[in-house]
Amino acid sequence: MDSGTLISFLAVDLLLVCVPGADWAYVIAAGLRGRSVGLAVTGLVSGYALHTVLAAAGLAVLVAGSPALLTALTVAGAAYLVWLGWSVLRRPGVPQAGQAVERDRWRVFLRGATISGLNPKGLLLYLSVLPQFLVTHDARLPVPAQTAGLGLLHMACCAAVYATVGVLARRLLGARPAAARAVTRTSGAAMLGIGAFLLVQRLALGG
């Protein structure tokens, strides 16, 4: 795989990662509710690590070829987003003074991994976008190795962008409780709205 292909993938990947969605909403909400941005980002990246492993093993091709399985994964992810978005709307957080003590660190990590692991945008990347950048003829590396490399590049992009978003949200809104509460509610509404839209869309297609 040449440098031109890597740069092209990086440009497309950054464009996708920089589009606000469920991942953005979660890391912003986590930061503003006094939770560890690092743990939230690590959880999100771990979800994409699972995608990378499955894609490198060739399981992504099987998922893409099974409409029923793809529908089940999408519905599960969408339903989880609806639940999580509603939870955030019910209890919008505000910035906490100093370094808050995280009481549910595992939950923060697990939620991030679940959101990205079931994120339809992530499925789209690994099932539709990533394969377009794989070299199948006269390649120096086998396709699984190329897939793993592009997956790792995507994870690095996610880590950089989401960490920046979470830290900036906390710093810019740390002294503005009212604004922080509004942003948290907006993040919750975004997760709920994205999940509801995907549920309706997928069930309509399935019907």
N, C-alpha and C positions, 0 to 999 in steps of 0.2 A: 504494500500500500504506500503510495507516494505522498509527499508533503502536500501536494495540491488537493488530493482527496481529503486528507485530514483537515486542511484549512476550510474546505467547503463544508465538511460535516460540522466543524466547530461553529461556523457562521450560522448554519441552519439550526443547530442545537441551541446556541445562545439565544437566537430569536425565539425559539419555543419556550426556553426556560424563563426568559424575561417577560413573557406574557403572563400577567397576573392570573392566578387560578387558585385551585384548592390548596396547593403547596404554599403559595404566598399567604393566603388567608390564615393557614394554620401557624406558620412561623411568626406572623405579626401578632396573632392572638396570643400565642405562647409567650412572646416577649413582653407584651403589655400586661399580661396577667401575673407577672413576676416569676415566670418559669424560665428555665435555662434555654436560651436560644441555641446553645451548642448541642444540647440533648435533642431538641426538636429537629435541628438540621441533621444530626447523626441518624435519627430515626428515619427521616425522609430519604437520606442517601442509602440507608440499609434496604429500604424497599426497592430502590432501583438496583441495588446489588443483586437482589433476588431475580429481578427481571434480566439482568446481565447473565447470571448463571444459567437461567432457563433458556435464554436465547442462544448462548454458546453451546448448550447441550442439544440444541435443535428442537426443544419443546415448544418454542414460540411458533414454529411452523405448524405444529400439530394444533395449537390453540387457534391459529389463524384459519386453519382448515376445518374447524369444528364450530359452526355457528351457535350451536346450543351451549357449548362451554364458554365461548366468548360472551354470549348474552348473560350467562350466569355470573361471570366475573364482573361484567359491567354493572349489572343490577346490584350485586353485593357491594361494590364500591360506591355506587350512587346512593344506596340506602344508608350506608355508613356516613356519608357526607351529610345527608339530611339530618340524621340523628345528632352528629357532632355539631352541625351548624345551629340546630335548635338548642342544644346545650349551651353554646356560647351566647346565644341571644337571651336565654333565660338568666344567665349569670355573667354579664359582661364584666371583665376585669379592669382594674385601673393599675397604673404603675405603682410599685411599692418602693418605699424609701430604702436605699442601701441595697445590699445583696440579699435578696429573699432566700430563705431556706426552703429548698424544694422537698416537699413531703411525698410526692408521688413521682419520683424520677423515672421509674420504670414505665409508668403510665404515659408520661410525656414521650418517651422514646417509642413505645409500642404504638401509640396513636400516629406518630409520624410515619413509622414503617407501614402501618396499615393504609394510611391515606395515599402514600406514594405507590405502595404495592398494588393497590386496587384503582389507582388513578387512571381513568380512560386516556388521558393525554400521554401517560407513560406507555400504556399498551399501544397507542397509535405510533409512538416513536419506535418502539422495538419491533412492531409487526409490519409497519409500512415504510417508515422513513429510513431507519438504519440499514435495512437490506439493500437499499439503493446505492450505498457507498461501499459495499463489499466487492472485492475483486475476485472473480471466480476463475479467470483464465490467466495463466502465467503469473500467478501470485507467489510472492516469496513466503507468505505465511498462509496456513490453512484457514478456511472460512471461520471455524470456531475461534481461532486465535484473533482474527480480525474483529470478530464480533465482540470478544472480550475487551479488546483494546478500545473500540469505540464506546462500549458500555462504560469503561473506566473513565474515559474522557467526559462522557455525559455526567457521571457522578461527580467529577471534579467541578464541572460547570455549575451543577446544582448546589454543591457545597459553598462555592464562592458567592453565587448570587443570593442564595437564601440566607446565608450568614450576614451578608451586607444588609439585606432587607430587614432582618430581625433586629440587628444592632442599631440601624438608623431609626427604625420605628421607636425603639425604646429610648434612644437619646433625644430625638426630636420631640417626643411626646411625654417624656418622663416628668416634666414639670407642668403638664397640662392634663389633669385628670379628666376633665369634661371632654376634651378632644380625643384623649386616649380611649375613653368609653365609647365614643362615637365610632372611632376606627375599629374597635373590637367588635361592635355590633355590626358594622359594615362587613367585616371579615366573616362573622357568623352568617350573615345574610347571604354572602357570596357562596359559602359552602353549601348552605341550604338550597339556594337557587340553582347552583350547578348540579347538585345531586338530584333535585326535583326534575330539572330539564332532561337530564340523562335518563332518569327512570321513565318519564313519559315517552321520550324518543325511542328508547330501546323496547319498551313494551308495545309501542305502536308498530314498530318494525316487526316485532315478534308476532303481533296479532295479524 
